[in-house]
Amino acid sequence: MNTSIIIPNWNGVRLLEKNLPSVIAAKKHKRNNILEIIVVDDASTDGSYEYLRKHFKKSVRIIHHKTNRGFAEAVNTGARHAKGTLICLLNTDVVPTERFLETVTKYFESPKQFAVVLHEKGNGPATGRFKNGYLAHSGSPESQTAKPSLWASGGSAVFSRKLWWDLGGLDAELLKPFYWEDVDLGYRAWKRGLHIVWEPKALVSHEHEGTINTNAFQKTYMNQMKERNELLFLWKNITSTKMWTRHIQGVLKRLLRHPGYIRIVLLALKKREIVKRKRMKEMKETTVSDEAVFAMFNK
């Protein structure tokens, strides 16, 4: 099996200059089985595209969006062009170690293996529980052994390209412009009986320098999108009658405690027709219950 690295970029020329050489260095190690490196520039205005063409034209496949489409669509574009059996998503602020993929390929010998989460130093696998009608998610402690992860990070994980497209990739239609896309994809995978594992030996460093350009979005807007997409994720994916009832109760309690939350609900309701269509698809295609998924992470 070989791997296509996909790096979405929007106005990240400084991060590309700093971190892309580490990705290229990792490609030189044969045991990583890296076939290609793809950078998808999402209509940057900081000279990213020009910089890539000038300095990395021979070592990186460059795909350029003429208009900004958002994180999910940039990643999906890269996945459509990828030739590898596997696709590895790396944010521009993630720095891989030289042999970070050596232990990853073996997992995909199973046809049910959807993704392997890379080990960001300082962080373990993702976990979560259904609390007060919402997904209370968190990270687990690091360990020396591989463990299940509730989702695979959109910025540092490896996926089966076939299963990626079986699931339809990141949901750019519902969750644009950003937030919750990777949680949504991972949860949909678990509900179809697929597996996601966190691999401690697949080391990368996440510098947390910010791949969402905060200069382009006000903090209030970003917080609204995070809360709106949390609702959209739940409305789309929680199909258990009991858990859905708990969610509605949770929404009502939030509205009573924080009347301003009505703005978030109304923003989510604007996408109700899309939610309805996608929820019906989930109800038809999933084979694992919501309760069973959460039980795996609350043992």
C-alpha positions as a LaTeX table, in Angstrom:
\begin{tabular}{lrrr}
\hline
Residue & $x$ (\AA) & $y$ (\AA) & $z$ (\AA) \\
\hline
Met1 & 0.00 & 0.00 & 0.00 \\
Asn2 & 1.16 & 3.51 & $-0.70$ \\
Thr3 & 0.08 & 6.88 & 0.63 \\
Ser4 & $-0.82$ & 10.26 & $-0.82$ \\
Ile5 & $-0.11$ & 13.14 & 1.57 \\
Ile6 & $-2.73$ & 15.90 & 1.29 \\
Ile7 & $-2.02$ & 19.33 & 2.74 \\
Pro8 & $-4.80$ & 21.95 & 2.48 \\
Asn9 & $-3.51$ & 25.52 & 2.56 \\
Trp10 & $-5.11$ & 28.92 & 2.88 \\
Asn11 & $-2.84$ & 31.90 & 3.39 \\
Gly12 & $-0.26$ & 29.73 & 5.12 \\
Val13 & 2.87 & 30.62 & 3.18 \\
Arg14 & 4.87 & 31.06 & 6.39 \\
Leu15 & 3.86 & 27.61 & 7.62 \\
Leu16 & 4.61 & 26.03 & 4.25 \\
Glu17 & 8.06 & 27.57 & 4.24 \\
Lys18 & 8.69 & 26.29 & 7.76 \\
Asn19 & 7.14 & 22.81 & 7.70 \\
Leu20 & 6.83 & 21.48 & 4.13 \\
Pro21 & 10.53 & 20.49 & 3.97 \\
Ser22 & 9.90 & 18.02 & 6.85 \\
Val23 & 7.14 & 16.33 & 4.84 \\
Ile24 & 9.41 & 16.08 & 1.81 \\
Ala25 & 12.17 & 14.61 & 3.99 \\
Ala26 & 9.74 & 11.95 & 5.27 \\
Lys27 & 8.89 & 10.98 & 1.68 \\
Lys28 & 12.51 & 9.93 & 1.16 \\
His29 & 12.18 & 7.10 & 3.70 \\
Lys30 & 10.97 & 4.08 & 1.75 \\
Arg31 & 9.20 & 2.47 & 4.70 \\
Asn32 & 6.78 & 5.40 & 4.84 \\
Asn33 & 5.53 & 4.32 & 1.38 \\
Ile34 & 4.68 & 7.89 & 0.42 \\
Leu35 & 3.72 & 8.02 & $-3.25$ \\
Glu36 & 3.13 & 11.76 & $-3.55$ \\
Ile37 & 2.62 & 15.02 & $-1.69$ \\
Ile38 & $-0.35$ & 17.12 & $-2.75$ \\
Val39 & $-0.84$ & 20.71 & $-1.59$ \\
Val40 & $-4.28$ & 22.17 & $-2.28$ \\
Asp41 & $-4.12$ & 25.94 & $-2.21$ \\
Asp42 & $-7.58$ & 27.30 & $-1.45$ \\
Ala43 & $-7.33$ & 30.63 & $-3.30$ \\
Ser44 & $-4.70$ & 32.12 & $-0.98$ \\
Thr45 & $-3.97$ & 35.83 & $-1.20$ \\
Asp46 & $-0.61$ & 35.78 & 0.61 \\
Gly47 & 1.49 & 34.45 & $-2.28$ \\
Ser48 & 1.26 & 30.79 & $-1.20$ \\
Tyr49 & 0.56 & 29.49 & $-4.70$ \\
Glu50 & 3.38 & 31.50 & $-6.24$ \\
Tyr51 & 5.75 & 30.38 & $-3.48$ \\
Leu52 & 4.88 & 26.72 & $-4.03$ \\
Arg53 & 5.41 & 26.98 & $-7.78$ \\
Lys54 & 8.75 & 28.70 & $-7.31$ \\
His55 & 10.24 & 26.45 & $-4.62$ \\
Phe56 & 8.41 & 23.09 & $-4.68$ \\
Lys57 & 7.11 & 22.56 & $-8.21$ \\
Lys58 & 9.26 & 19.45 & $-8.73$ \\
Ser59 & 8.66 & 17.79 & $-5.36$ \\
Val60 & 4.97 & 18.57 & $-4.71$ \\
Arg61 & 1.76 & 18.30 & $-6.74$ \\
Ile62 & 0.12 & 21.71 & $-6.53$ \\
Ile63 & $-3.64$ & 22.13 & $-6.97$ \\
His64 & $-5.01$ & 25.65 & $-6.99$ \\
His65 & $-8.58$ & 26.72 & $-6.26$ \\
Lys66 & $-9.40$ & 29.96 & $-8.02$ \\
Thr67 & $-12.05$ & 30.76 & $-5.41$ \\
Asn68 & $-12.00$ & 29.97 & $-1.71$ \\
Arg69 & $-14.10$ & 26.86 & $-0.99$ \\
Gly70 & $-13.27$ & 26.13 & 2.64 \\
Phe71 & $-11.32$ & 23.45 & 4.48 \\
Ala72 & $-13.53$ & 20.45 & 3.72 \\
Glu73 & $-13.71$ & 21.08 & $-0.01$ \\
Ala74 & $-9.95$ & 21.66 & $-0.19$ \\
Val75 & $-9.35$ & 18.28 & 1.46 \\
Asn76 & $-11.90$ & 16.56 & $-0.77$ \\
Thr77 & $-10.22$ & 18.06 & $-3.83$ \\
Gly78 & $-6.93$ & 16.56 & $-2.75$ \\
Ala79 & $-8.57$ & 13.19 & $-2.13$ \\
Arg80 & $-10.11$ & 13.22 & $-5.63$ \\
His81 & $-6.69$ & 13.75 & $-7.19$ \\
Ala82 & $-4.84$ & 11.30 & $-4.93$ \\
Lys83 & $-3.42$ & 8.14 & $-6.48$ \\
Gly84 & $-2.43$ & 6.35 & $-3.28$ \\
Thr85 & $-4.30$ & 3.49 & $-1.65$ \\
Leu86 & $-4.22$ & 5.57 & 1.52 \\
Ile87 & $-4.56$ & 9.31 & 2.05 \\
Cys88 & $-2.80$ & 11.14 & 4.86 \\
Leu89 & $-4.15$ & 14.53 & 5.90 \\
Leu90 & $-1.66$ & 16.98 & 7.34 \\
Asn91 & $-2.36$ & 20.55 & 8.33 \\
Thr92 & 0.29 & 23.10 & 7.45 \\
Asp93 & 1.20 & 23.44 & 11.15 \\
Val94 & 1.79 & 19.68 & 11.63 \\
Val95 & 5.40 & 18.48 & 11.41 \\
Pro96 & 5.94 & 14.73 & 10.87 \\
Thr97 & 8.89 & 12.77 & 12.19 \\
Glu98 & 11.03 & 11.16 & 9.51 \\
Arg99 & 9.46 & 7.69 & 9.79 \\
Phe100 & 5.99 & 8.60 & 11.00 \\
Leu101 & 4.10 & 6.21 & 8.70 \\
Glu102 & 6.18 & 3.05 & 9.17 \\
Thr103 & 3.73 & 1.43 & 11.60 \\
Val104 & 0.52 & 2.62 & 9.95 \\
Thr105 & 0.07 & 0.48 & 6.84 \\
Lys106 & $-0.43$ & $-2.81$ & 8.70 \\
Tyr107 & $-3.77$ & $-1.66$ & 10.09 \\
Phe108 & $-5.28$ & $-1.33$ & 6.64 \\
Glu109 & $-4.86$ & $-5.03$ & 5.96 \\
Ser110 & $-8.33$ & $-5.20$ & 7.54 \\
Pro111 & $-11.11$ & $-4.16$ & 5.12 \\
Lys112 & $-12.89$ & $-2.53$ & 8.09 \\
Gln113 & $-10.02$ & $-0.18$ & 8.93 \\
Phe114 & $-11.14$ & 3.31 & 8.04 \\
Ala115 & $-8.47$ & 5.48 & 9.65 \\
Val116 & $-5.35$ & 5.63 & 11.78 \\
Val117 & $-4.87$ & 8.70 & 13.96 \\
Leu118 & $-1.32$ & 10.00 & 14.11 \\
His119 & 0.20 & 10.62 & 17.52 \\
Glu120 & 0.42 & 14.34 & 18.08 \\
Lys121 & 2.94 & 14.71 & 20.88 \\
Gly122 & 1.08 & 15.51 & 24.09 \\
Asn123 & $-2.25$ & 14.07 & 22.91 \\
Gly124 & $-3.85$ & 10.64 & 23.01 \\
Pro125 & $-6.90$ & 9.25 & 21.16 \\
Ala126 & $-10.20$ & 11.10 & 20.97 \\
Thr127 & $-13.03$ & 9.96 & 23.19 \\
Gly128 & $-16.46$ & 11.21 & 24.15 \\
Arg129 & $-19.75$ & 10.54 & 25.87 \\
Phe130 & $-23.31$ & 11.63 & 25.40 \\
Lys131 & $-23.99$ & 14.08 & 28.22 \\
Asn132 & $-27.01$ & 16.34 & 28.67 \\
Gly133 & $-28.04$ & 15.65 & 25.09 \\
Tyr134 & $-24.72$ & 16.70 & 23.54 \\
Leu135 & $-21.41$ & 15.11 & 22.61 \\
Ala136 & $-18.97$ & 15.82 & 25.41 \\
His137 & $-15.69$ & 15.08 & 23.66 \\
Ser138 & $-12.18$ & 15.05 & 25.01 \\
Gly139 & $-8.75$ & 13.55 & 24.53 \\
Ser140 & $-7.45$ & 10.50 & 26.34 \\
Pro141 & $-4.00$ & 10.25 & 27.93 \\
Glu142 & $-1.11$ & 9.09 & 25.76 \\
Ser143 & $-0.15$ & 5.43 & 26.05 \\
Gln144 & 2.32 & 2.93 & 24.67 \\
Thr145 & $-0.37$ & 0.85 & 22.95 \\
Ala146 & $-2.79$ & 1.53 & 20.10 \\
Lys147 & $-6.33$ & 2.43 & 21.14 \\
Pro148 & $-9.68$ & 3.17 & 19.45 \\
Ser149 & $-10.40$ & 6.83 & 18.69 \\
Leu150 & $-13.87$ & 8.31 & 18.34 \\
Trp151 & $-12.73$ & 10.22 & 15.27 \\
Ala152 & $-9.63$ & 10.85 & 13.18 \\
Ser153 & $-8.27$ & 14.38 & 13.10 \\
Gly154 & $-8.64$ & 16.17 & 9.79 \\
Gly155 & $-5.15$ & 17.55 & 10.35 \\
Ser156 & $-3.13$ & 14.47 & 11.22 \\
Ala157 & $-4.53$ & 11.08 & 10.23 \\
Val158 & $-4.38$ & 8.39 & 7.53 \\
Phe159 & $-7.49$ & 7.06 & 5.79 \\
Ser160 & $-8.43$ & 4.29 & 3.41 \\
Arg161 & $-9.13$ & 6.20 & 0.19 \\
Lys162 & $-11.78$ & 3.66 & $-0.85$ \\
Leu163 & $-13.67$ & 3.89 & 2.45 \\
Trp164 & $-13.26$ & 7.69 & 2.44 \\
Trp165 & $-15.29$ & 7.88 & $-0.76$ \\
Asp166 & $-17.70$ & 5.16 & 0.36 \\
Leu167 & $-18.58$ & 7.61 & 3.15 \\
Gly168 & $-18.59$ & 10.59 & 0.80 \\
Gly169 & $-15.57$ & 12.35 & 2.31 \\
Leu170 & $-15.83$ & 15.43 & 4.51 \\
Asp171 & $-19.29$ & 16.99 & 4.55 \\
Ala172 & $-18.59$ & 20.37 & 2.96 \\
Glu173 & $-22.24$ & 20.95 & 2.10 \\
Leu174 & $-23.60$ & 20.90 & 5.64 \\
Leu175 & $-20.65$ & 22.02 & 7.75 \\
Lys176 & $-19.04$ & 24.72 & 5.61 \\
Pro177 & $-16.96$ & 26.80 & 6.32 \\
Phe178 & $-15.28$ & 24.84 & 9.16 \\
Tyr179 & $-15.54$ & 22.86 & 12.43 \\
Trp180 & $-16.85$ & 19.36 & 13.22 \\
Glu181 & $-16.14$ & 17.88 & 9.77 \\
Asp182 & $-13.71$ & 15.26 & 11.06 \\
Val183 & $-15.88$ & 14.37 & 14.07 \\
Asp184 & $-18.81$ & 13.87 & 11.70 \\
Leu185 & $-16.82$ & 11.65 & 9.35 \\
Gly186 & $-15.41$ & 9.53 & 12.15 \\
Tyr187 & $-18.78$ & 9.03 & 13.81 \\
Arg188 & $-20.35$ & 7.99 & 10.50 \\
Ala189 & $-17.56$ & 5.46 & 10.06 \\
Trp190 & $-18.14$ & 3.87 & 13.48 \\
Lys191 & $-21.89$ & 3.63 & 12.81 \\
Arg192 & $-21.13$ & 1.65 & 9.65 \\
Gly193 & $-19.02$ & $-0.87$ & 11.54 \\
Leu194 & $-15.66$ & 0.60 & 10.50 \\
His195 & $-12.69$ & 1.12 & 12.79 \\
Ile196 & $-10.49$ & 4.06 & 13.80 \\
Val197 & $-7.32$ & 3.53 & 15.83 \\
Trp198 & $-4.78$ & 5.85 & 17.41 \\
Glu199 & $-1.20$ & 4.69 & 16.77 \\
Pro200 & 1.37 & 5.84 & 19.38 \\
Lys201 & 4.41 & 5.21 & 17.15 \\
Ala202 & 3.14 & 7.42 & 14.30 \\
Leu203 & 4.66 & 10.57 & 15.76 \\
Val204 & 4.03 & 14.12 & 14.57 \\
Ser205 & 4.26 & 17.52 & 16.22 \\
His206 & 1.31 & 19.89 & 16.04 \\
Glu207 & 2.65 & 23.40 & 16.44 \\
His208 & $-0.86$ & 24.86 & 16.88 \\
Glu209 & $-0.02$ & 27.96 & 14.89 \\
Gly210 & $-3.49$ & 28.14 & 13.45 \\
Thr211 & $-4.60$ & 26.99 & 10.01 \\
Ile212 & $-7.88$ & 28.93 & 10.19 \\
Asn213 & $-6.98$ & 32.51 & 9.37 \\
Thr214 & $-8.32$ & 34.39 & 12.39 \\
Asn215 & $-7.67$ & 37.70 & 10.65 \\
Ala216 & $-10.37$ & 36.84 & 8.11 \\
Phe217 & $-13.06$ & 35.88 & 10.64 \\
Gln218 & $-14.31$ & 37.59 & 13.76 \\
Lys219 & $-14.12$ & 35.54 & 16.96 \\
Thr220 & $-17.89$ & 35.79 & 17.41 \\
Tyr221 & $-18.49$ & 34.32 & 13.97 \\
Met222 & $-16.05$ & 31.47 & 14.57 \\
Asn223 & $-17.73$ & 30.60 & 17.87 \\
Gln224 & $-21.14$ & 30.68 & 16.20 \\
Met225 & $-19.98$ & 28.29 & 13.49 \\
Lys226 & $-18.56$ & 25.92 & 16.10 \\
Glu227 & $-21.83$ & 25.84 & 18.06 \\
Arg228 & $-24.00$ & 25.72 & 14.95 \\
Asn229 & $-22.06$ & 22.81 & 13.50 \\
Glu230 & $-22.26$ & 20.98 & 16.80 \\
Leu231 & $-26.05$ & 21.07 & 16.45 \\
Leu232 & $-25.93$ & 20.08 & 12.78 \\
Phe233 & $-23.70$ & 17.11 & 13.63 \\
Leu234 & $-26.16$ & 15.90 & 16.24 \\
Trp235 & $-29.26$ & 16.47 & 14.10 \\
Lys236 & $-27.69$ & 14.57 & 11.23 \\
Asn237 & $-26.19$ & 11.64 & 13.13 \\
Ile238 & $-28.09$ & 10.89 & 16.34 \\
Thr239 & $-30.82$ & 8.53 & 15.20 \\
Ser240 & $-31.54$ & 6.71 & 18.48 \\
Thr241 & $-35.02$ & 7.67 & 19.71 \\
Lys242 & $-33.92$ & 7.80 & 23.35 \\
Met243 & $-30.80$ & 9.82 & 22.66 \\
Trp244 & $-32.68$ & 12.16 & 20.32 \\
Thr245 & $-35.20$ & 12.85 & 23.10 \\
Arg246 & $-32.34$ & 13.62 & 25.47 \\
His247 & $-30.87$ & 15.99 & 22.90 \\
Ile248 & $-34.11$ & 17.95 & 22.50 \\
Gln249 & $-34.34$ & 18.21 & 26.28 \\
Gly250 & $-30.74$ & 19.42 & 26.35 \\
Val251 & $-31.45$ & 22.11 & 23.76 \\
Leu252 & $-34.46$ & 23.35 & 25.74 \\
Lys253 & $-32.41$ & 23.52 & 28.93 \\
Arg254 & $-29.71$ & 25.54 & 27.17 \\
Leu255 & $-32.31$ & 27.93 & 25.82 \\
Leu256 & $-33.76$ & 28.43 & 29.30 \\
Arg257 & $-30.35$ & 29.06 & 30.84 \\
His258 & $-28.97$ & 31.08 & 27.92 \\
Pro259 & $-31.75$ & 32.74 & 25.85 \\
Gly260 & $-29.12$ & 34.03 & 23.41 \\
Tyr261 & $-28.58$ & 30.42 & 22.31 \\
Ile262 & $-31.67$ & 30.85 & 20.13 \\
Arg263 & $-29.38$ & 32.52 & 17.57 \\
Ile264 & $-27.39$ & 29.30 & 17.23 \\
Val265 & $-30.55$ & 27.21 & 16.87 \\
Leu266 & $-31.89$ & 29.53 & 14.18 \\
Leu267 & $-28.60$ & 29.39 & 12.28 \\
Ala268 & $-28.76$ & 25.60 & 12.31 \\
Leu269 & $-32.43$ & 25.58 & 11.27 \\
Lys270 & $-31.48$ & 27.40 & 8.07 \\
Lys271 & $-29.96$ & 24.11 & 6.94 \\
Arg272 & $-32.87$ & 21.93 & 8.04 \\
Glu273 & $-33.63$ & 20.62 & 4.54 \\
Ile274 & $-30.02$ & 19.49 & 4.06 \\
Val275 & $-30.06$ & 17.95 & 7.55 \\
Lys276 & $-33.29$ & 16.09 & 6.80 \\
Arg277 & $-31.86$ & 14.58 & 3.61 \\
Lys278 & $-28.59$ & 13.55 & 5.22 \\
Arg279 & $-30.29$ & 12.20 & 8.35 \\
Met280 & $-32.45$ & 9.92 & 6.21 \\
Lys281 & $-29.29$ & 8.61 & 4.55 \\
Glu282 & $-27.73$ & 7.85 & 7.93 \\
Met283 & $-30.85$ & 6.04 & 9.10 \\
Lys284 & $-30.77$ & 3.83 & 6.00 \\
Glu285 & $-27.06$ & 3.05 & 5.86 \\
Thr286 & $-25.86$ & 2.71 & 9.44 \\
Thr287 & $-25.62$ & $-0.71$ & 11.06 \\
Val288 & $-24.37$ & 0.20 & 14.55 \\
Ser289 & $-26.53$ & 2.07 & 17.07 \\
Asp290 & $-25.58$ & 5.35 & 18.72 \\
Glu291 & $-25.65$ & 3.60 & 22.10 \\
Ala292 & $-23.19$ & 0.95 & 20.87 \\
Val293 & $-20.74$ & 3.57 & 19.58 \\
Phe294 & $-20.68$ & 5.49 & 22.85 \\
Ala295 & $-20.46$ & 2.25 & 24.85 \\
Met296 & $-17.10$ & 1.56 & 23.17 \\
Phe297 & $-15.69$ & 4.74 & 24.73 \\
Asn298 & $-17.29$ & 4.45 & 28.17 \\
Lys299 & $-16.07$ & 1.09 & 29.39 \\
\hline
\end{tabular}
